[in-house]
Amino acid sequence: MSSKQRILILFAHPSPHRSEVNRPMFVASKSLAHVTAVDLYREYPTFCIDIDREQQRLREHDVLIFHFPLYWYSTPSLLKEWQDLVLEYGFAYGHEGKALAGKQFMCALSASGPEKAYHADGYNHFTIRELLQPLEQMADFVGMTYLPPFTLFGARSAVEDKRLSRHIAQWTALLNGLGDRAWHGHNWDDVITINAWVTQHMEERI
Ligand SMILES: Cc1cc2nc3c(=O)[nH]c(=O)nc-3n(C[C@H](O)[C@H](O)[C@H](O)COP(=O)(O)O)c2cc1C
């Protein structure tokens, strides 16, 4: 239990040059030794995904993170293509498909809508965790442990409101906490986002 868990971040942003929040998060994650941070749109601009390489990457890591700006209540399309191609029968599921069993899965995302809009009474009607249920079920189906999403709401005003540097500090603390198995075995059933937990339990690291 002494070595850190290895984390694979699949960053999917179709226009990173215009990104205010996810690009700096991606840059911060690249500096951590136990993290492999992959820029999917840069590697696969024509969506021609190297399935063997992606499956090998998955085998070599303990935690998988999809990192993306929320697009139409879901991931940008390359991440969906990645799921469709990489999570094959016999690899991720099926009788012999156990490659991902026991690993952890989490989404790290930003949304322009405010947190209060992501609520039964808000204009988006659903929480972010509810909207991401296909990914939660994907994780369950392939035997991965699902962690609630690390989410930045109101993303388009984060820089102006000076919320970004704290968010990136929390992101780094979260990646270190995951590396140290800080929350192994925790019950996340009723937790909508992991942000409050990061603040509560990782405050000394922020
Ligand atoms: C095609 C498209 C779809 C979007 N869909 C949503 C959405 O469903 N909900 C939301 O809150 N924001 C949505 N947004 C806003 C982005 O999530 C927001 O611009 C992004 O999180 C900001 O991150 P960045 O600075 O890294 O680009 C959308 C933006 C685009 C371009």
The ligand as a Gaussian input file, in Angstrom:
#p B3LYP/6-31G(d) Opt

LIG

0 1
 C      -21.331000      22.876000     -27.672000
 C      -21.435000      23.369000     -26.262000
 C      -22.364000      22.798000     -25.412000
 C      -22.440000      23.209000     -24.083000
 N      -23.341000      22.609000     -23.260000
 C      -23.444000      23.004000     -21.959000
 C      -24.375000      22.369000     -21.079000
 O      -25.106000      21.439000     -21.436000
 N      -24.455000      22.838000     -19.796000
 C      -23.637000      23.848000     -19.332000
 O      -23.756000      24.207000     -18.160000
 N      -22.713000      24.413000     -20.148000
 C      -22.603000      24.020000     -21.445000
 N      -21.672000      24.595000     -22.277000
 C      -20.691000      25.539000     -21.697000
 C      -19.348000      24.847000     -21.409000
 O      -19.510000      23.754000     -20.531000
 C      -18.354000      25.855000     -20.824000
 O      -18.111000      26.812000     -21.825000
 C      -17.076000      25.179000     -20.415000
 O      -17.315000      24.328000     -19.333000
 C      -16.021000      26.198000     -20.027000
 O      -14.785000      25.509000     -19.849000
 P      -13.468000      25.983000     -20.612000
 O      -13.141000      27.363000     -20.133000
 O      -12.412000      25.009000     -20.264000
 O      -13.775000      25.964000     -22.095000
 C      -21.571000      24.221000     -23.600000
 C      -20.651000      24.812000     -24.473000
 C      -20.579000      24.394000     -25.793000
 C      -19.574000      25.035000     -26.711000

